[in-house]
């Protein structure tokens, strides 16, 4: 994101999202292909989707009404900080939070005697205000699932009640859809009408 957003230093946020449009769309297809493979490989495991979200201090804007990605209508500026710096800061912070989360989770699995390979995939998605949040899809056996619950509770303990409400732990119902189907909305966005085509897909 940062590499492809150097022009943001002089960027005024008025629907100009070229730095997002230039991102390689092949990345999305590769991610989706990986999830489809992990779905096939882990049919006997439970897919869990985690969403980690940062607080308002990482936002330049907040949503006041429904808006499209990159459109300043419906956004209220709450920070004078440079947008590029906030995006970079949120990316670094989310990476740190996930590394700490995964380290704790991995130790719990080891102490439980679990030797099964843990498959997972990580992806970033921008909020409509361009603030990043992080999605993690884990494929867990029963032992790993129990440890993931405990790791999630440990993670929430470090957050304020307001911050806790913005996080999400979701068990994907594979009777309704595969994880790859569920994640496709984050990875590849297709629009069927002219108005929707104006919305910029992150990938």
Helices and strands as residue ranges (DSSP letters): G 6-10, H 18-21, H 26-41, E 46-53, G 56-58, E 61-63, E 75-77, H 83-111, E 119-126, E 132-140, H 142-157, H 161-165, E 168-171, H 179-187, H 194-197
